[in-house]
């Protein structure tokens, strides 16, 4: 029969500086080959956003902000003179003049 002491997991010590950040701790964990792989993977996943920037789309508007551009577009649309369009039906309907 095995003793309970053998079944307890080993305590692994990780040393970090007193002024270390949480990122430093995560890096120590995922770089430690004596820790289980799943623990190291979770630490690497948690550290990832702090080590590599996310890709993002940015827009550069050089001629004023969106509101001023919208005002300019509205003003341009007011300057366009409306034209009269005559509409003609494409299919002529025959109207029967039968009365009941």
Backbone as CSV, one residue per row, in Angstrom:
resi,resn,N_x,N_y,N_z,CA_x,CA_y,CA_z,C_x,C_y,C_z
1,UNK,0.829,-1.173,0.000,0.000,0.000,0.000,0.883,1.249,0.000
2,UNK,0.486,2.219,-0.860,1.266,3.437,-0.982,0.842,4.447,0.069
3,UNK,1.759,5.256,0.467,1.409,6.247,1.481,0.807,7.484,0.818
4,UNK,0.120,8.277,1.583,-0.494,9.495,1.074,0.549,10.536,0.691
5,UNK,1.708,10.490,1.284,2.753,11.455,1.002,3.228,11.306,-0.446
6,UNK,3.263,10.090,-0.950,3.709,9.856,-2.321,2.707,10.394,-3.345
7,UNK,1.435,10.454,-2.986,0.404,10.896,-3.911,0.293,12.426,-4.011
8,UNK,0.909,13.121,-3.100,0.833,14.575,-3.141,1.733,15.110,-4.247
9,UNK,1.262,16.124,-4.970,2.097,16.689,-6.029,3.292,17.430,-5.440
10,UNK,4.396,17.428,-6.189,5.590,18.126,-5.730,5.366,19.631,-5.836
11,UNK,5.868,20.376,-4.888,5.819,21.824,-4.934,7.002,22.317,-5.751
12,UNK,6.735,23.094,-6.739,7.787,23.641,-7.585,7.936,25.117,-7.228
13,UNK,9.136,25.504,-6.920,9.381,26.884,-6.527,9.796,27.702,-7.741
14,UNK,9.187,28.864,-7.853,9.532,29.801,-8.907,9.986,31.079,-8.219
15,UNK,11.194,31.494,-8.550,11.729,32.697,-7.913,11.602,33.870,-8.870
16,UNK,11.001,34.947,-8.349,10.917,36.184,-9.119,11.355,37.334,-8.219
17,UNK,11.758,38.391,-8.836,12.229,39.570,-8.103,11.066,40.217,-7.342
18,UNK,11.345,40.940,-6.264,10.277,41.597,-5.505,9.507,42.638,-6.316
19,UNK,10.168,43.260,-7.290,9.488,44.265,-8.096,8.992,43.697,-9.434
20,UNK,8.918,42.380,-9.529,8.482,41.736,-10.778,6.998,41.956,-11.002
21,UNK,6.625,41.954,-12.268,5.221,42.147,-12.635,4.546,40.792,-12.818
22,UNK,3.252,40.834,-13.013,2.513,39.589,-13.257,2.971,38.942,-14.558
23,UNK,3.373,39.754,-15.525,3.891,39.210,-16.777,5.192,38.446,-16.533
24,UNK,6.032,38.955,-15.648,7.278,38.252,-15.301,6.974,36.882,-14.707
25,UNK,5.974,36.815,-13.853,5.587,35.532,-13.266,5.076,34.575,-14.336
26,UNK,4.204,35.063,-15.210,3.690,34.202,-16.277,4.820,33.682,-17.164
27,UNK,5.799,34.532,-17.454,6.928,34.101,-18.282,7.762,33.042,-17.570
28,UNK,7.942,33.201,-16.279,8.678,32.187,-15.515,7.943,30.848,-15.548
29,UNK,6.629,30.899,-15.479,5.845,29.662,-15.476,5.932,28.971,-16.824
30,UNK,5.691,29.699,-17.928,5.668,28.998,-19.208,7.065,28.622,-19.716
31,UNK,8.095,29.181,-19.127,9.468,28.810,-19.508,10.044,27.696,-18.637
32,UNK,9.300,27.256,-17.645,9.790,26.246,-16.710,9.442,24.844,-17.214
33,UNK,10.413,24.087,-17.709,10.115,22.762,-18.266,9.698,21.726,-17.221
34,UNK,9.899,22.007,-15.947,9.510,21.040,-14.926,8.018,21.116,-14.582
35,UNK,7.320,22.131,-15.085,5.874,22.256,-14.850,5.106,21.473,-15.911
36,UNK,3.880,21.051,-15.585,3.074,20.332,-16.583,2.799,21.207,-17.807
37,UNK,2.694,20.588,-18.955,2.508,21.311,-20.204,1.244,22.166,-20.187
38,UNK,0.145,21.648,-19.654,-1.107,22.414,-19.634,-0.965,23.690,-18.802
39,UNK,-0.243,23.619,-17.700,-0.013,24.805,-16.872,0.812,25.827,-17.644
40,UNK,1.842,25.347,-18.337,2.692,26.236,-19.119,1.912,26.861,-20.271
41,UNK,1.032,26.093,-20.894,0.235,26.628,-22.002,-0.743,27.696,-21.521
42,UNK,-1.354,27.491,-20.366,-2.265,28.505,-19.822,-1.521,29.790,-19.499
43,UNK,-0.324,29.662,-18.957,0.475,30.851,-18.651,0.890,31.567,-19.933
44,UNK,1.260,30.813,-20.953,1.648,31.431,-22.230,0.458,32.130,-22.869
45,UNK,-0.714,31.523,-22.787,-1.920,32.136,-23.342,-2.260,33.433,-22.609
46,UNK,-2.101,33.437,-21.304,-2.394,34.639,-20.518,-1.377,35.746,-20.802
47,UNK,-0.130,35.386,-21.088,0.914,36.377,-21.326,0.884,36.918,-22.755
48,UNK,0.317,36.175,-23.666,0.362,36.515,-25.088,-0.097,37.935,-25.420
49,UNK,-1.260,38.411,-24.924,-1.677,39.773,-25.283,-0.738,40.863,-24.765
50,UNK,0.065,40.551,-23.761,0.975,41.548,-23.197,2.337,41.533,-23.878
51,UNK,2.613,40.475,-24.639,3.904,40.359,-25.304,3.853,40.747,-26.780
52,UNK,2.684,40.575,-27.402,2.545,40.863,-28.830,1.314,41.736,-29.051
53,UNK,1.454,42.827,-29.801,0.296,43.703,-30.033,-0.722,43.033,-30.939
54,UNK,-1.974,43.379,-30.737,-3.048,42.872,-31.607,-3.035,43.638,-32.917
55,UNK,-3.434,42.963,-33.971,-3.580,43.639,-35.243,-4.860,44.457,-35.196
56,UNK,-4.809,45.668,-35.702,-5.979,46.539,-35.658,-6.036,47.373,-36.931
57,UNK,-7.218,47.804,-37.255,-7.421,48.681,-38.398,-7.621,50.090,-37.872
58,UNK,-6.876,51.024,-38.429,-7.036,52.412,-38.038,-7.322,53.251,-39.268
59,UNK,-8.104,54.266,-39.108,-8.450,55.158,-40.210,-7.783,56.501,-39.981
60,UNK,-7.224,57.046,-41.029,-6.605,58.357,-40.951,-7.477,59.335,-41.736
61,UNK,-8.087,60.275,-41.041,-8.899,61.295,-41.683,-8.118,62.595,-41.580
62,UNK,-7.716,63.109,-42.730,-6.844,64.276,-42.706,-7.599,65.589,-42.836
63,UNK,-8.756,65.575,-43.456,-9.486,66.815,-43.704,-10.621,66.970,-42.703
64,UNK,-10.309,67.191,-41.464,-11.335,67.381,-40.442,-11.854,66.057,-39.919
65,UNK,-12.770,66.142,-38.993,-13.337,64.939,-38.417,-14.548,64.468,-39.220
66,UNK,-15.171,63.399,-38.766,-16.294,62.809,-39.487,-17.469,63.771,-39.586
67,UNK,-17.734,64.510,-38.527,-18.873,65.431,-38.529,-18.700,66.526,-39.574
68,UNK,-17.488,67.066,-39.691,-17.278,68.117,-40.691,-17.343,67.554,-42.105
69,UNK,-16.858,66.340,-42.305,-16.976,65.717,-43.623,-18.436,65.465,-43.982
70,UNK,-19.232,65.063,-43.004,-20.652,64.847,-43.237,-21.345,66.155,-43.584
71,UNK,-21.010,67.236,-42.889,-21.579,68.550,-43.205,-21.219,68.980,-44.624
72,UNK,-19.995,68.728,-45.032,-19.568,69.077,-46.384,-20.348,68.274,-47.426
73,UNK,-20.576,66.995,-47.151,-21.327,66.154,-48.089,-22.772,66.612,-48.199
74,UNK,-23.376,67.002,-47.086,-24.752,67.504,-47.101,-24.819,68.794,-47.899
75,UNK,-23.849,69.666,-47.704,-23.818,70.928,-48.444,-23.670,70.678,-49.946
76,UNK,-22.811,69.745,-50.333,-22.651,69.421,-51.755,-23.953,68.881,-52.338
77,UNK,-24.677,68.081,-51.582,-25.926,67.518,-52.103,-27.002,68.598,-52.243
78,UNK,-26.938,69.652,-51.450,-27.904,70.751,-51.574,-27.629,71.607,-52.815
79,UNK,-26.382,71.671,-53.235,-26.014,72.480,-54.388,-26.425,71.842,-55.713
80,UNK,-26.679,70.570,-55.726,-27.069,69.888,-56.965,-28.496,70.292,-57.300
81,UNK,-28.697,70.765,-58.534,-30.040,71.204,-58.909,-30.883,69.984,-59.280
82,UNK,-32.087,69.925,-58.740,-32.943,68.783,-59.063,-33.411,68.864,-60.515
83,UNK,-33.473,67.733,-61.165,-33.957,67.683,-62.544,-35.268,66.930,-62.577
84,UNK,-36.111,67.336,-63.495,-37.414,66.712,-63.628,-37.276,65.447,-64.472
85,UNK,-37.809,64.387,-63.994,-37.776,63.131,-64.723,-39.210,62.772,-65.081
86,UNK,-39.445,62.585,-66.369,-40.778,62.188,-66.802,-40.853,60.677,-66.816
87,UNK,-41.842,60.176,-66.157,-41.999,58.729,-66.126,-43.078,58.265,-67.079
88,UNK,-42.779,57.235,-67.842,-43.745,56.642,-68.751,-43.830,55.170,-68.417
89,UNK,-45.020,54.592,-68.383,-45.132,53.167,-68.090,-44.489,52.344,-69.210
90,UNK,-43.844,51.286,-68.851,-43.194,50.440,-69.840,-44.195,49.494,-70.493
91,UNK,-45.238,49.145,-69.781,-46.277,48.254,-70.310,-47.591,49.020,-70.273
92,UNK,-48.201,49.116,-71.402,-49.481,49.811,-71.450,-50.590,48.823,-71.135
93,UNK,-51.428,49.225,-70.217,-52.560,48.366,-69.850,-53.776,48.780,-70.658
94,UNK,-54.488,47.785,-71.160,-55.721,48.062,-71.887,-56.858,48.108,-70.888
95,UNK,-57.576,49.174,-70.933,-58.687,49.352,-70.015,-59.952,48.965,-70.772
96,UNK,-60.639,47.967,-70.219,-61.890,47.567,-70.887,-63.001,48.455,-70.417
97,UNK,-63.872,48.795,-71.304,-64.958,49.700,-70.982,-66.271,48.957,-70.828
98,UNK,-66.199,47.678,-70.488,-67.416,46.893,-70.292,-68.031,47.256,-68.956
99,UNK,-69.360,47.426,-68.982,-70.064,47.713,-67.732,-71.002,46.570,-67.428
100,UNK,-71.231,46.290,-66.242,-72.102,45.203,-65.835,-73.465,45.686,-65.569
